[in-house]
Amino acid sequence: MFQSYPEKPKTRKSYNCPCHAHELTFSTFLRHPFFFDPLIAEAFVQNLARIKDALNIEVIAYVVMPEHCHLLIWPRDEEYQIANILRHLKGPVAKKVLKDFPNIRNLCRVEVSGRNKEVHRFWQPGGGYDRNMWSDKAIYNSISYIHNNPVKRGLCETSEAWPWSSASNPIH
């Protein structure tokens, strides 16, 4: 049975301000724990490393949880669009997973209401969350929160023990 969604999902508010870091959070479709598969988690981390230089962003911290991701990034350009960064980060991962993992593709079928059309979604519709940060204290607290996310969930005992996190696997 297909999931049914309204045509217009929630939108993410972004303020593309020079010299601001962005704490981003976004989830997999219906919060399915797709990232428990190490190949899928690794695909996300590899794409994050690939776009870092291409889009001129600094990856301060990240964690890939089973059903969502947290990032703290710092765009280096004066003018940038968070929507563009997310499109380059999330799009290739979704395409790869939906192509290479047919079992996941079957879980991600959606009938778009009013259009009689079937689509497949890897990411939850909507933009997720975007929080601007500019103070050292807020950035430090965000890094701590991101790195401790798997520990708080009981997935590991220390943040360094989680393999899909900048605590154990920084992106240079």
C-alpha positions as CSV (number, residue, x, y, z in Angstrom):
1,M,0.0,0.0,0.0
2,F,1.3,3.4,-0.9
3,Q,1.7,6.3,1.5
4,S,-0.3,9.4,0.5
5,Y,1.0,12.9,1.0
6,P,-0.4,16.3,0.4
7,E,1.2,18.2,-2.5
8,K,2.9,20.8,-0.3
9,P,5.1,19.6,2.6
10,K,6.3,21.8,5.4
11,T,9.0,24.2,4.4
12,R,12.3,25.0,6.1
13,K,13.1,28.6,7.0
14,S,16.7,29.5,6.1
15,Y,18.6,32.7,6.7
16,N,21.6,32.7,4.4
17,C,23.8,35.1,6.4
18,P,27.5,35.6,5.9
19,C,29.6,34.4,8.8
20,H,26.9,32.2,10.2
21,A,27.2,28.5,10.8
22,H,24.1,26.3,10.2
23,E,22.9,23.4,12.3
24,L,20.9,21.3,9.9
25,T,18.7,18.3,10.7
26,F,16.8,16.1,8.3
27,S,15.2,12.7,8.4
28,T,14.7,9.7,6.2
29,F,11.3,8.9,4.7
30,L,8.9,8.1,7.5
31,R,12.0,7.9,9.8
32,H,12.9,4.4,8.4
33,P,16.3,3.4,9.9
34,F,17.9,3.2,6.5
35,F,21.3,4.3,7.9
36,F,21.6,1.2,10.0
37,D,23.0,-0.3,6.7
38,P,26.7,0.7,6.8
39,L,26.8,1.0,3.0
40,I,24.1,3.6,3.0
41,A,25.6,5.5,5.9
42,E,29.0,5.5,4.2
43,A,27.4,6.8,0.9
44,F,26.1,9.8,2.9
45,V,29.5,10.5,4.5
46,Q,31.3,10.1,1.1
47,N,28.9,12.5,-0.6
48,L,29.3,15.0,2.3
49,A,33.1,14.9,1.8
50,R,32.7,15.3,-2.0
51,I,30.5,18.4,-1.8
52,K,32.5,20.1,0.9
53,D,35.1,21.5,-1.5
54,A,32.7,21.7,-4.4
55,L,30.4,24.1,-2.5
56,N,33.1,25.7,-0.4
57,I,31.7,24.7,3.0
58,E,33.4,23.7,6.2
59,V,32.0,20.7,7.9
60,I,32.4,21.5,11.6
61,A,30.4,18.4,12.9
62,Y,28.1,15.7,11.6
63,V,26.4,12.5,12.7
64,V,24.5,10.0,10.7
65,M,21.9,8.4,12.9
66,P,19.8,5.4,11.8
67,E,16.9,7.6,10.6
68,H,18.2,11.2,10.6
69,C,21.3,13.3,10.2
70,H,22.7,16.3,12.0
71,L,25.2,18.7,10.4
72,L,27.0,21.8,11.5
73,I,28.4,23.6,8.5
74,W,30.0,26.9,7.8
75,P,29.5,28.2,4.2
76,R,32.7,30.1,3.3
77,D,31.2,32.2,0.5
78,E,29.5,35.6,1.2
79,E,26.5,34.5,-0.8
80,Y,25.2,30.9,-0.6
81,Q,21.9,29.1,-0.5
82,I,21.3,26.4,2.2
83,A,18.7,24.9,-0.2
84,N,21.4,24.4,-2.8
85,I,23.8,22.8,-0.3
86,L,21.0,20.4,0.8
87,R,20.1,19.6,-2.8
88,H,23.7,18.6,-3.6
89,L,24.0,16.7,-0.3
90,K,20.7,14.8,-0.2
91,G,19.9,14.3,-3.9
92,P,22.8,12.1,-5.0
93,V,22.4,9.9,-1.8
94,A,18.7,9.4,-2.5
95,K,19.4,8.5,-6.2
96,K,22.1,6.0,-5.3
97,V,20.1,4.3,-2.6
98,L,16.9,4.1,-4.6
99,K,18.9,2.7,-7.5
100,D,21.1,0.2,-5.6
101,F,18.8,-1.0,-2.9
102,P,15.5,-2.2,-4.3
103,N,14.1,-3.3,-0.9
104,I,14.4,0.3,0.3
105,R,12.9,1.6,-3.0
106,N,9.8,-0.5,-2.2
107,L,9.5,1.0,1.2
108,C,9.6,4.5,-0.3
109,R,6.7,4.5,-2.7
110,V,4.4,7.4,-2.4
111,E,1.3,8.4,-4.2
112,V,1.1,12.2,-4.5
113,S,-2.5,13.2,-3.8
114,G,-4.3,14.9,-6.6
115,R,-1.8,13.9,-9.2
116,N,-2.3,10.1,-9.5
117,K,1.4,9.8,-9.6
118,E,3.8,7.5,-7.9
119,V,7.2,8.7,-6.6
120,H,9.9,7.2,-4.4
121,R,11.3,9.2,-1.5
122,F,14.4,8.5,0.5
123,W,14.2,11.7,2.5
124,Q,11.2,12.9,4.5
125,P,9.3,15.6,2.6
126,G,10.0,19.1,3.8
127,G,13.3,20.8,4.4
128,G,14.1,19.6,7.9
129,Y,15.5,22.2,10.4
130,D,18.1,25.0,9.9
131,R,19.4,27.0,12.9
132,N,21.8,29.8,12.3
133,M,24.7,30.1,14.8
134,W,27.2,32.8,15.2
135,S,28.4,32.6,18.8
136,D,31.3,30.4,19.9
137,K,29.1,29.0,22.8
138,A,26.2,28.0,20.5
139,I,28.6,26.4,18.1
140,Y,30.4,24.5,20.8
141,N,27.1,23.3,22.3
142,S,25.9,22.2,18.8
143,I,29.1,20.1,18.3
144,S,28.6,18.5,21.7
145,Y,24.9,17.8,20.9
146,I,25.7,16.3,17.5
147,H,28.5,14.1,18.7
148,N,26.6,12.8,21.8
149,N,23.4,12.0,19.8
150,P,24.3,8.3,19.4
151,V,25.4,8.0,23.0
152,K,22.2,9.4,24.3
153,R,20.3,6.9,22.1
154,G,22.3,4.0,23.5
155,L,23.8,3.1,20.2
156,C,27.4,3.3,21.6
157,E,29.2,4.1,24.8
158,T,31.3,7.0,23.6
159,S,30.8,9.5,20.8
160,E,34.1,8.3,19.2
161,A,32.8,4.7,19.0
162,W,30.1,5.8,16.5
163,P,31.6,5.3,13.0
164,W,29.4,7.8,11.1
165,S,30.3,10.9,13.1
166,S,32.9,13.6,12.9
167,A,33.8,12.6,16.5
168,S,35.4,9.5,15.0
169,N,35.6,10.2,11.3
170,P,36.2,14.0,10.7
171,I,36.0,15.3,7.1
172,H,39.1,17.2,6.2
